[in-house]
């Protein structure tokens, strides 16, 4: 596994965690997923 792939995987995981936290806090999963989907 190359360094680049590892970095992308880490970034994806972090974004997913942020997405889960955001949707949990706001309670609006649709808005959160729509906002973060371009980055995932």
C-alpha distances in whole Angstrom, upper triangle without the diagonal:
4,7,8,7,7,10,11,11,13,15,16,16,19,21,21,23,25,26,27,29,30,32,33,35,36,37,36,33,34,34,31,29,30,30,26,25,25,22,20
4,5,5,6,9,10,11,13,14,16,17,19,20,21,23,25,26,27,29,30,32,33,35,36,37,36,33,34,34,31,29,30,29,25,25,24,21,19
4,6,5,6,9,10,11,12,14,15,16,18,20,21,23,24,26,27,28,30,32,33,34,35,35,32,33,32,29,27,29,27,24,24,23,19,18
4,5,5,6,9,10,11,12,14,15,16,18,20,21,22,24,26,27,28,30,31,33,34,32,30,30,30,27,25,26,25,21,21,19,16,16
4,5,5,6,9,10,11,12,14,15,16,18,20,21,23,24,25,27,28,30,31,32,31,28,28,28,25,23,25,24,20,19,18,15,14
4,5,5,6,9,10,11,12,14,15,17,18,20,21,23,24,26,27,29,30,31,30,27,28,28,25,23,25,24,20,20,20,16,15
4,5,5,6,9,10,11,12,14,15,16,18,20,21,22,24,26,27,28,29,29,26,27,26,23,22,23,22,18,18,18,14,13
4,5,5,6,9,10,10,12,14,15,16,18,20,21,22,24,26,27,27,26,23,24,24,21,19,20,19,15,15,14,11,10
4,5,5,6,9,10,11,12,14,15,17,18,20,21,22,24,26,26,25,22,23,23,20,18,20,19,16,15,15,12,10
4,5,5,6,9,10,11,12,14,15,17,18,20,21,23,24,25,25,22,23,23,20,18,21,19,15,16,16,13,11
4,5,5,6,9,10,10,12,14,15,16,18,20,21,22,23,23,20,21,20,17,16,18,16,12,13,13,9,9
4,5,5,6,9,10,10,12,14,15,16,18,20,21,21,20,18,19,18,15,13,15,14,11,11,11,8,6
4,5,5,6,9,10,11,12,14,15,16,18,20,20,20,17,19,19,15,14,17,16,12,13,14,11,9
4,5,5,6,9,10,11,12,14,15,16,18,19,19,17,19,18,14,14,17,15,11,13,14,11,10
4,5,5,6,9,10,10,12,14,15,16,17,16,14,15,15,11,11,13,11,8,9,11,8,7
4,5,5,6,9,10,10,12,14,15,15,15,12,14,14,11,9,13,12,8,10,12,10,8
4,5,5,6,9,10,10,12,14,15,15,13,15,15,12,12,15,14,11,13,15,13,11
4,5,5,6,8,10,10,12,13,13,12,14,13,9,10,13,11,9,12,14,12,11
4,5,5,6,8,10,10,11,11,8,11,10,6,7,10,9,7,9,12,11,10
4,5,5,6,9,10,10,10,8,11,12,8,9,13,12,10,12,15,14,13
4,6,5,6,9,10,11,10,13,13,10,11,14,13,12,15,17,16,15
4,5,5,6,8,8,8,11,10,6,9,12,10,10,13,16,15,15
4,5,5,5,5,5,8,8,6,8,11,11,11,13,16,16,15
4,6,5,8,8,11,12,10,12,15,14,14,16,20,19,18
4,6,8,10,13,12,10,13,16,15,15,18,21,20,20
4,5,8,10,9,8,12,13,13,14,17,19,19,20
4,6,9,9,9,11,14,14,15,17,20,20,20
4,6,6,6,9,10,11,13,14,17,18,18
4,6,5,6,8,10,11,11,15,16,15
4,6,5,6,9,10,10,14,15,15
4,6,5,6,9,10,13,14,15
4,5,5,6,8,11,12,12
4,5,5,6,9,10,10
4,6,5,8,10,11
4,6,7,9,10
4,6,6,7
4,5,5
4,6
4
